[in-house]
Amino acid sequence: MTEQNQDPIVEDNHGAFLARRAEKRRGRAHRARHEGETPLNLVAMIDMMTTIMFFLISSAVLSEVGTLDVTSAKAPSAAAGAPSDDNAVKVPKVTVYISKDGFRLLDQTNNPDFAAKFSGPIERCGGGAADAGKATICARDGVAESEPLVSRLDYASLYNQLVKIRLEPAWFEGFGKDGNNVVTIGADQEVPFEAIVKAIDTARFFLAPDGKSEPGAPSASSDVTGFLLGDGKAPTLEALEKSKYALKPAEGEKKKRERYDLFPFPSLVAPRPAGG
């Protein structure tokens, strides 16, 4: 009797257990659907990114990249001082290279006259045109190596040498043409930026040396010494700093004065310099 009464009870309990377990599963599934992470709505994000991309593209500014024509001696071009006809004179393409021991003056066209007259060390530095390893314009005398490089470089002698090149009678007219009045400035990596900038400023315009009266208009027949610091003998930094620009009346404006161009368009070709 007891066993007969227990079987239904066990059977009923098992069925109830299964029912409760199924109910719990349904409850968990329901909570997972309604309480879990909802799917990410990408539509709004895509719309936002599309709007941002359109704005960036429409407001972008494209950089202009300048190029410098480099010409070999075998294939010169007009931009590098090449002759436009058989009778024209090929002018040098002047380069000023700066290092810790001074300035080197070079010619990209490899003009032998330039090398003989202007690439070798100046008299103060000793040596001649054959001393290719020495600086054309060595460091200033009497300035300790512990001083900043900009104080040791001889900018006055650099100016004088550039004036002599610019007023060379055979090249004077050619230097006056567009594309030929450019000087290239190069430098070692350790050369500070201020030393490069001062070289650029030194090369751009003719001066009225040492506070003298106007030396006149530069020409192929000009007396070079009239434009040289220290009469070309012993130029000093003080003479360079005291000198004013040589000026001429501006065309069409009586009261306005303009500078005479030396090498007014310097082109900087150098590794990133050290801090000045």
PATORLO-180126 format. One record per residue (C-alpha): residue number from 1; residue in three letters; z, x, y negated. Coordinates in steps of 0.02 Angstrom, whole numbers, plus 32768, in hexadecimal, padded with zeros to 4 digits. Layout:
// PATORLO-180126
  pos  code    up  east  north
  NUM   ALA     Z     X      Y
...
//
This chain:
// PATORLO-180126
  pos  code    up  east  north
    1   MET  8000  8000   8000
    2   THR  802D  808B   7F8C
    3   GLU  7F8E  80ED   7FB0
    4   GLN  7F23  8051   7F94
    5   ASN  7F75  8034   7EEE
    6   GLN  7F5E  80EA   7EB5
    7   ASP  7EA1  80FA   7ED4
    8   PRO  7E6D  8080   7E4A
    9   ILE  7EE7  80CF   7DD5
   10   VAL  7E9E  817C   7DF3
   11   GLU  7DEF  8137   7DE3
   12   ASP  7E19  80DE   7D41
   13   ASN  7E6B  817A   7CF9
   14   HIS  7DD4  81E7   7D1F
   15   GLY  7D5D  816B   7CCF
   16   ALA  7DC8  8164   7C34
   17   PHE  7DCD  8222   7C2E
   18   LEU  7D0F  822C   7C35
   19   ALA  7D00  81A6   7BAF
   20   ARG  7D77  8202   7B3D
   21   ARG  7D1C  82A7   7B56
   22   ALA  7C73  8256   7B2F
   23   GLU  7CBF  8209   7A93
   24   LYS  7CFF  82B2   7A5C
   25   ARG  7C52  82FE   7A75
   26   ARG  7C02  8276   7A0D
   27   GLY  7C85  8291   7988
   28   ARG  7C64  834C   7982
   29   ALA  7BA8  832F   797A
   30   HIS  7BC3  82B2   78ED
   31   ARG  7C2F  832C   788C
   32   ALA  7BB2  83B9   78AA
   33   ARG  7B29  834E   785F
   34   HIS  7B8B  8314   77C9
   35   GLU  7C08  839E   77A9
   36   GLY  7BA6  843B   77DB
   37   GLU  7B2F  84A6   776E
   38   THR  7AA5  8440   7723
   39   PRO  79F2  8485   7729
   40   LEU  79C3  84EF   7690
   41   ASN  794C  8498   761A
   42   LEU  78CB  851E   75ED
   43   VAL  785C  84AF   7583
   44   ALA  78C2  84C3   74E4
   45   MET  78D2  857F   74FF
   46   ILE  7817  8594   7519
   47   ASP  77F4  8530   747A
   48   MET  786D  859E   7418
   49   MET  7821  8641   745B
   50   THR  7771  8603   7433
   51   THR  77A4  85DF   7380
   52   ILE  77F7  868A   736C
   53   MET  7761  86E7   73B4
   54   PHE  76EA  868B   7340
   55   PHE  7757  86B8   72AA
   56   LEU  7760  8771   72DD
   57   ILE  76A5  877F   72F8
   58   SER  767A  8729   7254
   59   SER  76F4  8794   71EF
   60   ALA  76CE  883C   7241
   61   VAL  768E  88C9   71D2
   62   LEU  7618  8944   7224
   63   SER  7636  89FA   71F5
   64   GLU  75A8  8A5F   71AA
   65   VAL  7592  8B07   71FE
   66   GLY  754A  8B95   7196
   67   THR  74DD  8C17   71E9
   68   LEU  74B3  8CC7   71B6
   69   ASP  7407  8D0C   71E1
   70   VAL  741B  8DB2   7239
   71   THR  737D  8E1B   7239
   72   SER  7356  8EBA   7296
   73   ALA  72F7  8F49   7248
   74   LYS  7262  8F25   72B7
   75   ALA  7252  8E6E   7287
   76   PRO  728D  8E55   71D3
   77   SER  7291  8DAC   717E
   78   ALA  728C  8D78   70C8
   79   ALA  7345  8D4D   70CD
   80   ALA  736F  8DFE   7101
   81   GLY  7314  8E54   7073
   82   ALA  726C  8E5D   70CA
   83   PRO  71CB  8E71   7067
   84   SER  7162  8DD5   704F
   85   ASP  70C3  8E3D   704E
   86   ASP  708A  8EED   7075
   87   ASN  70AE  8F2D   6FC5
   88   ALA  715E  8EE5   6FB5
   89   VAL  71F7  8F54   6FC5
   90   LYS  7272  8F31   7050
   91   VAL  7322  8F32   7008
   92   PRO  73BF  8F5D   706A
   93   LYS  7430  8ED6   70B0
   94   VAL  74D8  8F1A   7077
   95   THR  7575  8F0F   70E3
   96   VAL  7623  8F42   70AD
   97   TYR  7695  8F60   7143
   98   ILE  7750  8F70   7125
   99   SER  77CA  8FD0   7191
  100   LYS  7872  9023   7178
  101   ASP  7820  90C7   7145
  102   GLY  77AD  907E   70C0
  103   PHE  7703  902C   70A4
  104   ARG  7660  904E   7101
  105   LEU  75BC  9020   70AD
  106   LEU  7531  8FF5   7127
  107   ASP  7482  8FAE   7123
  108   GLN  7449  8F2D   71A3
  109   THR  7393  8F5D   7189
  110   ASN  73B5  9015   71B3
  111   ASN  735D  9053   7117
  112   PRO  7361  9113   7122
  113   ASP  736D  9124   7065
  114   PHE  7409  90B9   7064
  115   ALA  7459  911E   70EF
  116   ALA  7435  91C2   7096
  117   LYS  7476  9189   6FEC
  118   PHE  74FE  910A   700B
  119   SER  7541  9109   70BD
  120   GLY  758C  91B8   70C1
  121   PRO  763B  91DC   707B
  122   ILE  7644  91E8   6FBD
  123   GLU  766E  9291   6F72
  124   ARG  7728  926F   6F62
  125   CYS  7735  9249   701D
  126   GLY  76DB  92E8   7052
  127   GLY  764B  92F7   70CB
  128   GLY  7597  92BF   70BD
  129   ALA  751C  923F   70FD
  130   ALA  7527  9288   71AD
  131   ASP  75E0  925C   71BC
  132   ALA  75C3  91B0   7204
  133   GLY  7674  91A5   7247
  134   LYS  76C7  91B6   719C
  135   ALA  76E0  9128   7122
  136   THR  7663  9121   7094
  137   ILE  76F3  9101   701C
  138   CYS  7797  9145   705E
  139   ALA  7845  910A   702D
  140   ARG  7888  9130   6F80
  141   ASP  78D7  91D9   6F61
  142   GLY  7992  91E1   6F4A
  143   VAL  79BA  9138   6F99
  144   ALA  7A30  913E   702E
  145   GLU  79F9  90F2   70D3
  146   SER  7A96  9086   70CE
  147   GLU  7A4C  9026   703B
  148   PRO  79EC  8F84   705E
  149   LEU  7935  8FA0   708A
  150   VAL  78FA  8F40   6FF0
  151   SER  7952  8FC3   6F86
  152   ARG  7908  9056   6FE5
  153   LEU  7851  9020   6FE4
  154   ASP  77E5  9068   6F59
  155   TYR  7796  8FCC   6F0D
  156   ALA  7761  9028   6E6F
  157   SER  76F3  90A1   6ED2
  158   LEU  76B1  900F   6F39
  159   TYR  7679  8FB9   6E99
  160   ASN  7624  9058   6E59
  161   GLN  75C6  9071   6EFB
  162   LEU  7588  8FBD   6EFE
  163   VAL  754C  8FCF   6E4B
  164   LYS  74E8  906A   6E79
  165   ILE  7498  900C   6F0A
  166   ARG  7470  8F73   6EA1
  167   LEU  7423  8FDA   6E13
  168   GLU  73BB  904A   6E86
  169   PRO  7311  903C   6E2F
  170   ALA  72AD  9029   6ED0
  171   TRP  7315  8F93   6F07
  172   PHE  734B  8F42   6E64
  173   GLU  72C6  8EBA   6E5C
  174   GLY  72D8  8E93   6F15
  175   PHE  7395  8E7E   6F06
  176   GLY  7379  8DFD   6E7E
  177   LYS  731D  8D86   6EF2
  178   ASP  7371  8CF8   6F4F
  179   GLY  73B9  8D2E   6FF5
  180   ASN  73BE  8DE7   6FC7
  181   ASN  7457  8DE2   6F57
  182   VAL  74CE  8DC2   6FE8
  183   VAL  754E  8E41   7023
  184   THR  759C  8E30   70D0
  185   ILE  7657  8E51   70DC
  186   GLY  76A0  8E86   7184
  187   ALA  774E  8EC2   71B2
  188   ASP  77BC  8EFE   723E
  189   GLN  7836  8E7D   7281
  190   GLU  78CF  8ED0   7236
  191   VAL  7886  8ECB   7185
  192   PRO  78E9  8E49   7120
  193   PHE  788F  8DB8   70D1
  194   GLU  78BA  8DEB   701F
  195   ALA  7860  8E91   7039
  196   ILE  77C2  8E34   706F
  197   VAL  77CB  8DBC   6FDB
  198   LYS  77DC  8E4D   6F61
  199   ALA  7743  8EA2   6FAB
  200   ILE  76E1  8E00   6F96
  201   ASP  7717  8DF2   6EDF
  202   THR  76EA  8EA8   6EC0
  203   ALA  7638  8E91   6F00
  204   ARG  7604  8DF4   6EA1
  205   PHE  75E4  8E20   6DE9
  206   PHE  75BE  8EB0   6D73
  207   LEU  764D  8EEB   6D04
  208   ALA  765A  8F30   6C55
  209   PRO  76BC  8FC9   6C8D
  210   ASP  7764  8FFF   6C47
  211   GLY  7764  8F7C   6BBF
  212   LYS  76C7  8FC2   6B6D
  213   SER  764A  8F5B   6B0D
  214   GLU  75C2  8EFF   6B6C
  215   PRO  7559  8F7A   6BD1
  216   GLY  74BD  8F0F   6BBF
  217   ALA  7450  8EB9   6C3E
  218   PRO  7441  8F12   6CE6
  219   SER  7390  8F4B   6D0B
  220   ALA  732F  8FC9   6D72
  221   SER  7331  903D   6CDC
  222   SER  73E9  9024   6CB0
  223   ASP  745B  90B8   6C96
  224   VAL  74C8  90A4   6D30
  225   THR  755D  90FD   6CE2
  226   GLY  756A  9072   6C61
  227   PHE  75A2  8FFD   6CEC
  228   LEU  760F  9077   6D4E
  229   LEU  76CC  9081   6D45
  230   GLY  770B  9129   6D07
  231   ASP  7657  915B   6CDF
  232   GLY  7640  9169   6D9B
  233   LYS  76AD  9203   6DAB
  234   ALA  775F  91CE   6DD2
  235   PRO  776D  9110   6DCF
  236   THR  781D  90CB   6DD8
  237   LEU  7866  9026   6E0F
  238   GLU  78AC  9010   6D5F
  239   ALA  77FC  9020   6D16
  240   LEU  77BD  8F9B   6D8F
  241   GLU  7848  8F23   6D63
  242   LYS  7833  8F3A   6CA6
  243   SER  7777  8F22   6CA8
  244   LYS  7728  8E7E   6C75
  245   TYR  7689  8E2F   6CB6
  246   ALA  75E6  8E60   6C64
  247   LEU  75A5  8DC0   6C14
  248   LYS  7501  8D78   6BD6
  249   PRO  74D6  8CDB   6B72
  250   ALA  74BC  8C45   6BE2
  251   GLU  740D  8BFB   6BE3
  252   GLY  7404  8B67   6B6D
  253   GLU  74BA  8B77   6B34
  254   LYS  74DD  8BF0   6AA6
  255   LYS  759A  8BED   6AB1
  256   LYS  75A6  8BFB   6B6E
  257   ARG  75A4  8CA4   6BC4
  258   GLU  7575  8CCE   6C77
  259   ARG  7598  8D61   6CE9
  260   TYR  7517  8DDB   6D29
  261   ASP  7508  8DD0   6DE5
  262   LEU  752E  8E6A   6E4D
  263   PHE  7535  8E23   6EFE
  264   PRO  7570  8D72   6ED4
  265   PHE  7564  8D23   6F80
  266   PRO  75D6  8D7F   6FF9
  267   SER  75CC  8D4D   70AF
  268   LEU  766C  8D69   7113
  269   VAL  7650  8DA1   71C7
  270   ALA  76F7  8DDB   720B
  271   PRO  7778  8DB6   7292
  272   ARG  780C  8D4E   725D
  273   PRO  786F  8DC1   71EA
  274   ALA  7927  8DE3   71F3
  275   GLY  7999  8D8E   7176
  276   GLY  7990  8DD4   70C8
//
